[in-house]
């Protein structure tokens, strides 16, 4: 990759990964799914010191904005942009404890509220689905059809749906003979009833 391009994406490992992902999508050679990891967010200590939260946010902002911009500027043979044909999910698996910092000046794992960014494939931008209390500690308005917080299983259902995969079916002809579910309805002892986040596209 050219140095100018590397700098435009933020001169970071994440930026370089986003350039490679963009090139894979741009090649239109059959790539269906790309996952990019951005390490370092598990900040249990010294969250606001140098190379902590602010550095990670800077890397993410620059790399993601450049990726979205390049995909939107790239037209395909059918007249659509690459962003029209690419679904982007940017999120982690949980949030961080709100309120006061821990004794180690960090934030621990928090399962009750977290956020994600979605773009492309017809998503309607500039909106927020759902709301937390003013501290970001718990969901007070789910903002979608299920009337409960959005779970990772719902995000997975949405990704499958965008890719044209029927996530509600089971695959029974597995080597073990055990049925494989794309998304299980149960997590531990809780019934989830997963669903696609259709509000992203309305």
C-alpha positions as CSV (number, residue, x, y, z in Angstrom):
1,X,0.0,0.0,0.0
2,X,1.2,3.5,-0.7
3,X,2.4,5.7,2.2
4,X,-0.2,8.4,1.4
5,X,-3.0,5.9,1.7
6,X,-1.6,4.4,4.9
7,X,-1.4,7.9,6.4
8,X,-5.0,8.7,5.3
9,X,-6.2,5.7,7.2
10,X,-4.4,6.8,10.3
11,X,-1.0,5.0,10.2
12,X,-2.2,2.2,12.4
13,X,-2.6,-1.6,12.3
14,X,-6.3,-1.0,12.2
15,X,-6.0,1.4,9.3
16,X,-3.8,-1.0,7.3
17,X,-6.4,-3.8,8.0
18,X,-9.2,-1.5,6.7
19,X,-7.2,-0.8,3.5
20,X,-6.8,-4.5,2.9
21,X,-10.5,-5.1,3.6
22,X,-11.4,-2.3,1.2
23,X,-9.2,-3.8,-1.5
24,X,-10.7,-7.3,-1.0
25,X,-14.2,-5.8,-1.4
26,X,-13.2,-3.7,-4.3
27,X,-11.8,-6.7,-6.2
28,X,-15.3,-8.2,-6.3
29,X,-13.7,-11.6,-6.4
30,X,-16.2,-13.4,-4.2
31,X,-15.2,-12.4,-0.7
32,X,-18.4,-12.6,1.4
33,X,-17.2,-11.9,4.9
34,X,-14.3,-10.0,6.4
35,X,-13.6,-9.5,10.1
36,X,-11.2,-6.9,11.4
37,X,-10.0,-6.8,15.0
38,X,-8.9,-3.7,16.9
39,X,-7.1,-4.8,20.0
40,X,-6.6,-2.9,23.2
41,X,-10.1,-1.9,24.3
42,X,-10.1,-4.1,27.5
43,X,-8.9,-1.2,29.6
44,X,-9.3,-2.4,33.2
45,X,-6.6,0.1,34.2
46,X,-5.3,3.5,33.2
47,X,-8.0,3.9,30.6
48,X,-7.4,7.6,29.9
49,X,-3.6,7.6,29.9
50,X,-1.6,7.9,26.7
51,X,-2.3,5.0,24.3
52,X,-5.5,4.2,26.2
53,X,-9.0,5.1,25.2
54,X,-8.4,8.3,23.3
55,X,-5.7,6.7,21.2
56,X,-8.0,3.8,20.3
57,X,-10.9,6.1,19.5
58,X,-8.6,8.2,17.3
59,X,-7.4,5.1,15.4
60,X,-11.0,3.9,14.9
61,X,-12.4,7.2,13.9
62,X,-9.8,7.8,11.2
63,X,-9.8,4.3,9.8
64,X,-13.5,3.7,9.8
65,X,-14.3,7.1,8.3
66,X,-11.7,6.5,5.5
67,X,-13.1,3.1,4.8
68,X,-16.7,4.4,4.6
69,X,-15.6,7.2,2.4
70,X,-13.7,5.0,0.0
71,X,-16.5,2.4,-0.3
72,X,-19.0,5.2,-1.0
73,X,-16.8,6.7,-3.7
74,X,-16.3,3.4,-5.5
75,X,-18.9,2.6,-8.1
76,X,-19.5,-0.9,-9.3
77,X,-20.6,-2.2,-12.8
78,X,-24.3,-2.1,-11.8
79,X,-24.1,1.6,-10.8
80,X,-24.2,1.0,-7.1
81,X,-21.5,2.0,-4.7
82,X,-19.4,-0.6,-2.8
83,X,-21.0,0.8,0.4
84,X,-24.4,-0.1,-1.1
85,X,-23.2,-3.7,-1.3
86,X,-21.2,-3.9,1.9
87,X,-22.7,-4.2,5.4
88,X,-20.4,-2.9,8.1
89,X,-20.9,-3.7,11.8
90,X,-18.5,-2.1,14.3
91,X,-19.0,-3.2,17.9
92,X,-17.5,-5.2,20.8
93,X,-19.2,-7.9,22.8
94,X,-20.0,-5.8,25.9
95,X,-19.7,-2.3,27.3
96,X,-17.6,-0.9,30.2
97,X,-18.7,-0.1,33.7
98,X,-20.1,3.5,33.8
99,X,-19.7,6.0,36.6
100,X,-16.6,6.3,38.7
101,X,-13.4,4.7,37.5
102,X,-12.1,1.6,39.3
103,X,-9.3,1.7,41.9
104,X,-7.0,0.9,38.9
105,X,-8.3,4.0,37.0
106,X,-10.0,1.7,34.5
107,X,-13.4,0.3,33.6
108,X,-14.5,-3.3,33.9
109,X,-16.9,-5.4,31.8
110,X,-20.5,-4.2,31.7
111,X,-23.2,-6.5,30.1
112,X,-26.3,-4.2,30.6
113,X,-25.6,-1.6,27.9
114,X,-23.2,-1.1,25.0
115,X,-23.3,0.4,21.5
116,X,-22.5,-0.4,17.9
117,X,-22.2,1.4,14.6
118,X,-23.8,0.0,11.4
119,X,-23.5,1.2,7.9
120,X,-24.0,0.2,4.3
121,X,-26.4,-2.2,2.5
122,X,-29.3,0.2,2.7
123,X,-29.0,1.1,6.4
124,X,-30.5,4.5,7.2
125,X,-27.7,6.7,8.6
126,X,-27.8,9.4,11.1
127,X,-30.0,7.7,13.6
128,X,-29.9,6.1,17.0
129,X,-31.9,3.0,17.9
130,X,-32.7,2.7,21.6
131,X,-31.5,4.7,24.6
132,X,-29.8,4.2,27.9
133,X,-30.2,6.2,31.2
134,X,-28.0,9.3,31.4
135,X,-25.2,7.3,33.0
136,X,-25.2,4.7,30.2
137,X,-25.7,2.0,32.8
138,X,-28.9,0.3,31.5
139,X,-31.3,0.4,28.5
140,X,-34.4,2.4,29.2
141,X,-35.8,2.4,25.6
142,X,-34.9,-0.6,23.4
143,X,-36.2,1.3,20.3
144,X,-36.9,-1.7,18.2
145,X,-39.6,-4.4,17.5
146,X,-38.6,-6.9,20.2
147,X,-39.0,-4.3,23.0
148,X,-36.0,-5.6,24.8
149,X,-32.2,-4.8,24.6
150,X,-30.5,-5.9,21.4
151,X,-28.3,-8.9,21.9
152,X,-25.3,-10.2,20.0
153,X,-27.6,-12.9,18.6
154,X,-29.8,-10.2,17.0
155,X,-26.7,-8.7,15.4
156,X,-25.8,-12.1,14.0
157,X,-29.3,-12.6,12.7
158,X,-29.1,-9.3,10.9
159,X,-25.7,-10.1,9.4
160,X,-27.0,-13.5,8.1
161,X,-30.1,-11.9,6.7
162,X,-28.1,-9.2,4.8
163,X,-26.0,-12.0,3.4
164,X,-29.1,-13.9,2.2
165,X,-28.7,-16.7,4.7
166,X,-31.8,-18.1,6.3
167,X,-30.6,-18.1,9.9
168,X,-33.8,-19.6,11.3
169,X,-33.1,-23.1,9.8
170,X,-31.1,-26.0,11.2
171,X,-28.5,-28.0,9.4
172,X,-29.0,-31.6,10.1
173,X,-26.5,-33.4,7.9
174,X,-23.5,-32.7,10.0
175,X,-20.5,-35.1,10.5
176,X,-21.5,-35.6,14.2
177,X,-25.2,-36.1,13.4
178,X,-26.0,-33.3,15.8
179,X,-28.2,-30.5,14.4
180,X,-26.5,-27.1,13.9
181,X,-28.4,-24.0,14.5
182,X,-27.2,-20.7,13.0
183,X,-28.5,-18.9,16.1
184,X,-29.7,-20.7,19.2
185,X,-32.9,-19.5,20.8
186,X,-31.5,-20.2,24.2
187,X,-28.6,-18.7,26.2
188,X,-28.1,-20.6,29.4
189,X,-31.5,-20.8,31.0
190,X,-32.9,-17.7,29.1
191,X,-35.1,-17.9,26.0
192,X,-33.8,-15.2,23.7
193,X,-36.1,-15.2,20.6
194,X,-33.5,-13.5,18.4
195,X,-34.6,-11.3,15.5
196,X,-33.2,-9.2,12.7
197,X,-32.8,-5.5,13.5
198,X,-35.0,-4.4,10.7
199,X,-35.2,-0.8,12.1
200,X,-31.7,-0.3,10.7
201,X,-33.1,-0.3,7.2
202,X,-36.4,1.6,7.7
